[in-house]
Amino acid sequence: MQRTLNHLKDINRNLRTEIRQRMGEDLDALEFEELRDLEQNVDAALKEVRQRKYHVITTQTETYKKKVRPFLNNHYNLFSIN
């Protein structure tokens, strides 16, 4: 159990370090290759976030268009009756 606990503590420490580095902290200890890898990881994450954002925006836009369509039809019908 002690070995498992130490292993989990190591994993936790490594993850915390990685999070700090992704936030722009603790970068002084990194070598050039590590910095380049971190930059590529951040770029890939940014791409995924942008894709998700555009997907959400597109989905919401389509949903709102569907919701507005009946109101527009009613509006046009009211004007065509007069």
VMD Tcl script that builds the backbone (N, CA, C; Angstrom):
set m [mol new atoms 246]
animate dup $m
set s [atomselect $m all]
$s set {name element resname resid chain x y z} {
  {N N MET 1 A 0.821 -1.187 0.000}
  {CA C MET 1 A 0.000 0.000 0.000}
  {C C MET 1 A 0.867 1.254 0.000}
  {N N GLN 2 A 1.975 1.200 0.717}
  {CA C GLN 2 A 2.878 2.355 0.769}
  {C C GLN 2 A 3.477 2.629 -0.612}
  {N N ARG 3 A 3.828 1.574 -1.327}
  {CA C ARG 3 A 4.384 1.720 -2.664}
  {C C ARG 3 A 3.347 2.337 -3.606}
  {N N THR 4 A 2.101 1.897 -3.495}
  {CA C THR 4 A 1.026 2.451 -4.308}
  {C C THR 4 A 0.803 3.917 -3.970}
  {N N LEU 5 A 0.823 4.249 -2.690}
  {CA C LEU 5 A 0.647 5.627 -2.260}
  {C C LEU 5 A 1.756 6.513 -2.823}
  {N N ASN 6 A 2.995 6.049 -2.737}
  {CA C ASN 6 A 4.123 6.824 -3.277}
  {C C ASN 6 A 3.997 6.992 -4.787}
  {N N HIS 7 A 3.559 5.948 -5.462}
  {CA C HIS 7 A 3.374 6.031 -6.907}
  {C C HIS 7 A 2.307 7.072 -7.264}
  {N N LEU 8 A 1.197 7.055 -6.536}
  {CA C LEU 8 A 0.128 8.020 -6.779}
  {C C LEU 8 A 0.573 9.448 -6.457}
  {N N LYS 9 A 1.402 9.602 -5.425}
  {CA C LYS 9 A 1.943 10.927 -5.103}
  {C C LYS 9 A 2.844 11.431 -6.222}
  {N N ASP 10 A 3.641 10.534 -6.803}
  {CA C ASP 10 A 4.499 10.912 -7.934}
  {C C ASP 10 A 3.660 11.354 -9.126}
  {N N ILE 11 A 2.629 10.601 -9.408}
  {CA C ILE 11 A 1.742 10.953 -10.517}
  {C C ILE 11 A 1.101 12.313 -10.262}
  {N N ASN 12 A 0.626 12.518 -9.050}
  {CA C ASN 12 A -0.006 13.782 -8.678}
  {C C ASN 12 A 0.977 14.941 -8.839}
  {N N ARG 13 A 2.206 14.774 -8.357}
  {CA C ARG 13 A 3.222 15.817 -8.465}
  {C C ARG 13 A 3.519 16.132 -9.931}
  {N N ASN 14 A 3.653 15.093 -10.748}
  {CA C ASN 14 A 3.930 15.302 -12.166}
  {C C ASN 14 A 2.783 16.030 -12.866}
  {N N LEU 15 A 1.558 15.665 -12.532}
  {CA C LEU 15 A 0.405 16.336 -13.130}
  {C C LEU 15 A 0.323 17.800 -12.703}
  {N N ARG 16 A 0.603 18.058 -11.443}
  {CA C ARG 16 A 0.588 19.449 -10.966}
  {C C ARG 16 A 1.667 20.281 -11.667}
  {N N THR 17 A 2.831 19.685 -11.851}
  {CA C THR 17 A 3.906 20.373 -12.562}
  {C C THR 17 A 3.493 20.655 -14.002}
  {N N GLU 18 A 2.894 19.674 -14.641}
  {CA C GLU 18 A 2.449 19.846 -16.028}
  {C C GLU 18 A 1.389 20.946 -16.124}
  {N N ILE 19 A 0.478 20.988 -15.188}
  {CA C ILE 19 A -0.559 22.029 -15.185}
  {C C ILE 19 A 0.082 23.404 -15.017}
  {N N ARG 20 A 1.028 23.529 -14.075}
  {CA C ARG 20 A 1.704 24.819 -13.875}
  {C C ARG 20 A 2.433 25.247 -15.138}
  {N N GLN 21 A 3.076 24.291 -15.802}
  {CA C GLN 21 A 3.800 24.618 -17.026}
  {C C GLN 21 A 2.849 25.046 -18.130}
  {N N ARG 22 A 1.708 24.407 -18.214}
  {CA C ARG 22 A 0.723 24.800 -19.231}
  {C C ARG 22 A 0.126 26.169 -18.938}
  {N N MET 23 A 0.196 26.570 -17.681}
  {CA C MET 23 A -0.274 27.891 -17.294}
  {C C MET 23 A 0.840 28.936 -17.430}
  {N N GLY 24 A 2.025 28.510 -17.868}
  {CA C GLY 24 A 3.131 29.430 -18.092}
  {C C GLY 24 A 4.056 29.594 -16.908}
  {N N GLU 25 A 3.920 28.760 -15.906}
  {CA C GLU 25 A 4.774 28.830 -14.720}
  {C C GLU 25 A 5.817 27.698 -14.766}
  {N N ASP 26 A 6.866 27.856 -13.994}
  {CA C ASP 26 A 7.909 26.822 -13.859}
  {C C ASP 26 A 8.504 26.405 -15.199}
  {N N LEU 27 A 8.726 27.358 -16.080}
  {CA C LEU 27 A 9.281 27.030 -17.398}
  {C C LEU 27 A 10.805 27.109 -17.420}
  {N N ASP 28 A 11.405 27.714 -16.393}
  {CA C ASP 28 A 12.854 27.902 -16.381}
  {C C ASP 28 A 13.633 26.589 -16.389}
  {N N ALA 29 A 13.075 25.554 -15.807}
  {CA C ALA 29 A 13.786 24.280 -15.697}
  {C C ALA 29 A 13.704 23.450 -16.978}
  {N N LEU 30 A 12.888 23.872 -17.941}
  {CA C LEU 30 A 12.688 23.080 -19.162}
  {C C LEU 30 A 13.780 23.345 -20.186}
  {N N GLU 31 A 14.179 22.294 -20.856}
  {CA C GLU 31 A 15.119 22.389 -21.968}
  {C C GLU 31 A 14.374 22.829 -23.219}
  {N N PHE 32 A 15.117 23.142 -24.263}
  {CA C PHE 32 A 14.521 23.626 -25.508}
  {C C PHE 32 A 13.511 22.630 -26.078}
  {N N GLU 33 A 13.880 21.367 -26.118}
  {CA C GLU 33 A 12.990 20.336 -26.680}
  {C C GLU 33 A 11.698 20.225 -25.859}
  {N N GLU 34 A 11.827 20.308 -24.551}
  {CA C GLU 34 A 10.650 20.235 -23.687}
  {C C GLU 34 A 9.738 21.439 -23.905}
  {N N LEU 35 A 10.347 22.605 -24.080}
  {CA C LEU 35 A 9.557 23.808 -24.372}
  {C C LEU 35 A 8.832 23.675 -25.706}
  {N N ARG 36 A 9.526 23.135 -26.696}
  {CA C ARG 36 A 8.916 22.945 -28.013}
  {C C ARG 36 A 7.755 21.958 -27.925}
  {N N ASP 37 A 7.949 20.870 -27.187}
  {CA C ASP 37 A 6.877 19.887 -27.011}
  {C C ASP 37 A 5.680 20.506 -26.286}
  {N N LEU 38 A 5.966 21.310 -25.273}
  {CA C LEU 38 A 4.897 21.979 -24.528}
  {C C LEU 38 A 4.131 22.920 -25.453}
  {N N GLU 39 A 4.844 23.650 -26.273}
  {CA C GLU 39 A 4.198 24.562 -27.227}
  {C C GLU 39 A 3.297 23.791 -28.195}
  {N N GLN 40 A 3.787 22.672 -28.695}
  {CA C GLN 40 A 2.978 21.861 -29.610}
  {C C GLN 40 A 1.742 21.307 -28.916}
  {N N ASN 41 A 1.888 20.891 -27.666}
  {CA C ASN 41 A 0.729 20.396 -26.910}
  {C C ASN 41 A -0.302 21.491 -26.694}
  {N N VAL 42 A 0.179 22.684 -26.369}
  {CA C VAL 42 A -0.740 23.811 -26.159}
  {C C VAL 42 A -1.431 24.171 -27.473}
  {N N ASP 43 A -0.699 24.160 -28.572}
  {CA C ASP 43 A -1.300 24.444 -29.882}
  {C C ASP 43 A -2.371 23.417 -30.232}
  {N N ALA 44 A -2.082 22.149 -29.972}
  {CA C ALA 44 A -3.067 21.102 -30.261}
  {C C ALA 44 A -4.304 21.267 -29.391}
  {N N ALA 45 A -4.103 21.597 -28.129}
  {CA C ALA 45 A -5.250 21.811 -27.227}
  {C C ALA 45 A -6.062 23.007 -27.684}
  {N N LEU 46 A -5.400 24.063 -28.124}
  {CA C LEU 46 A -6.092 25.251 -28.621}
  {C C LEU 46 A -6.937 24.921 -29.844}
  {N N LYS 47 A -6.391 24.103 -30.731}
  {CA C LYS 47 A -7.152 23.675 -31.916}
  {C C LYS 47 A -8.423 22.941 -31.509}
  {N N GLU 48 A -8.299 22.036 -30.556}
  {CA C GLU 48 A -9.460 21.268 -30.096}
  {C C GLU 48 A -10.504 22.177 -29.468}
  {N N VAL 49 A -10.052 23.138 -28.673}
  {CA C VAL 49 A -10.989 24.067 -28.032}
  {C C VAL 49 A -11.713 24.891 -29.087}
  {N N ARG 50 A -10.981 25.379 -30.078}
  {CA C ARG 50 A -11.611 26.174 -31.144}
  {C C ARG 50 A -12.611 25.343 -31.935}
  {N N GLN 51 A -12.262 24.104 -32.248}
  {CA C GLN 51 A -13.191 23.244 -32.978}
  {C C GLN 51 A -14.462 23.020 -32.176}
  {N N ARG 52 A -14.303 22.778 -30.896}
  {CA C ARG 52 A -15.472 22.566 -30.024}
  {C C ARG 52 A -16.323 23.833 -29.953}
  {N N LYS 53 A -15.663 24.981 -29.828}
  {CA C LYS 53 A -16.372 26.255 -29.753}
  {C C LYS 53 A -17.184 26.494 -31.021}
  {N N TYR 54 A -16.578 26.296 -32.183}
  {CA C TYR 54 A -17.287 26.513 -33.444}
  {C C TYR 54 A -18.429 25.519 -33.611}
  {N N HIS 55 A -18.229 24.298 -33.140}
  {CA C HIS 55 A -19.301 23.308 -33.200}
  {C C HIS 55 A -20.485 23.748 -32.343}
  {N N VAL 56 A -20.191 24.217 -31.132}
  {CA C VAL 56 A -21.256 24.675 -30.233}
  {C C VAL 56 A -21.974 25.880 -30.835}
  {N N ILE 57 A -21.230 26.819 -31.374}
  {CA C ILE 57 A -21.837 28.006 -31.988}
  {C C ILE 57 A -22.724 27.609 -33.159}
  {N N THR 58 A -22.244 26.714 -33.997}
  {CA C THR 58 A -23.023 26.263 -35.150}
  {C C THR 58 A -24.301 25.562 -34.702}
  {N N THR 59 A -24.181 24.689 -33.726}
  {CA C THR 59 A -25.344 23.967 -33.223}
  {C C THR 59 A -26.364 24.930 -32.625}
  {N N GLN 60 A -25.905 25.877 -31.833}
  {CA C GLN 60 A -26.815 26.855 -31.232}
  {C C GLN 60 A -27.488 27.715 -32.299}
  {N N THR 61 A -26.739 28.112 -33.299}
  {CA C THR 61 A -27.299 28.931 -34.372}
  {C C THR 61 A -28.394 28.171 -35.104}
  {N N GLU 62 A -28.145 26.921 -35.415}
  {CA C GLU 62 A -29.153 26.114 -36.093}
  {C C GLU 62 A -30.398 25.933 -35.225}
  {N N THR 63 A -30.193 25.720 -33.945}
  {CA C THR 63 A -31.320 25.552 -33.018}
  {C C THR 63 A -32.153 26.824 -32.966}
  {N N TYR 64 A -31.508 27.979 -32.871}
  {CA C TYR 64 A -32.239 29.237 -32.803}
  {C C TYR 64 A -32.964 29.530 -34.113}
  {N N LYS 65 A -32.351 29.166 -35.221}
  {CA C LYS 65 A -33.029 29.354 -36.513}
  {C C LYS 65 A -34.312 28.540 -36.567}
  {N N LYS 66 A -34.246 27.313 -36.067}
  {CA C LYS 66 A -35.441 26.467 -36.057}
  {C C LYS 66 A -36.508 27.032 -35.135}
  {N N LYS 67 A -36.091 27.630 -34.017}
  {CA C LYS 67 A -37.056 28.206 -33.082}
  {C C LYS 67 A -37.689 29.482 -33.637}
  {N N VAL 68 A -36.944 30.245 -34.394}
  {CA C VAL 68 A -37.422 31.530 -34.920}
  {C C VAL 68 A -38.315 31.332 -36.150}
  {N N ARG 69 A -38.086 30.294 -36.899}
  {CA C ARG 69 A -38.811 30.066 -38.148}
  {C C ARG 69 A -40.340 30.144 -37.985}
  {N N PRO 70 A -40.954 29.483 -36.999}
  {CA C PRO 70 A -42.419 29.599 -36.863}
  {C C PRO 70 A -42.875 31.030 -36.588}
  {N N PHE 71 A -42.112 31.778 -35.829}
  {CA C PHE 71 A -42.478 33.163 -35.539}
  {C C PHE 71 A -42.396 34.020 -36.796}
  {N N LEU 72 A -41.393 33.779 -37.608}
  {CA C LEU 72 A -41.288 34.522 -38.869}
  {C C LEU 72 A -42.451 34.180 -39.794}
  {N N ASN 73 A -42.807 32.905 -39.853}
  {CA C ASN 73 A -43.944 32.499 -40.680}
  {C C ASN 73 A -45.222 33.177 -40.201}
  {N N ASN 74 A -45.443 33.225 -38.900}
  {CA C ASN 74 A -46.617 33.904 -38.363}
  {C C ASN 74 A -46.583 35.383 -38.694}
  {N N HIS 75 A -45.430 35.975 -38.583}
  {CA C HIS 75 A -45.273 37.385 -38.899}
  {C C HIS 75 A -45.639 37.658 -40.368}
  {N N TYR 76 A -45.106 36.857 -41.274}
  {CA C TYR 76 A -45.394 37.031 -42.694}
  {C C TYR 76 A -46.877 36.780 -42.988}
  {N N ASN 77 A -47.451 35.793 -42.316}
  {CA C ASN 77 A -48.873 35.507 -42.504}
  {C C ASN 77 A -49.743 36.671 -42.044}
  {N N LEU 78 A -49.373 37.307 -40.966}
  {CA C LEU 78 A -50.136 38.450 -40.486}
  {C C LEU 78 A -50.098 39.609 -41.484}
  {N N PHE 79 A -48.959 39.818 -42.088}
  {CA C PHE 79 A -48.861 40.900 -43.058}
  {C C PHE 79 A -49.558 40.563 -44.376}
  {N N SER 80 A -49.582 39.305 -44.737}
  {CA C SER 80 A -50.205 38.936 -46.008}
  {C C SER 80 A -51.731 38.935 -45.889}
  {N N ILE 81 A -52.262 38.819 -44.665}
  {CA C ILE 81 A -53.712 38.846 -44.472}
  {C C ILE 81 A -54.234 40.270 -44.707}
  {N N ASN 82 A -53.509 41.271 -44.272}
  {CA C ASN 82 A -53.954 42.650 -44.434}
  {C C ASN 82 A -53.830 43.005 -45.853}
}
mol reanalyze $m
mol bondsrecalc $m
mol representation Tube
mol addrep $m
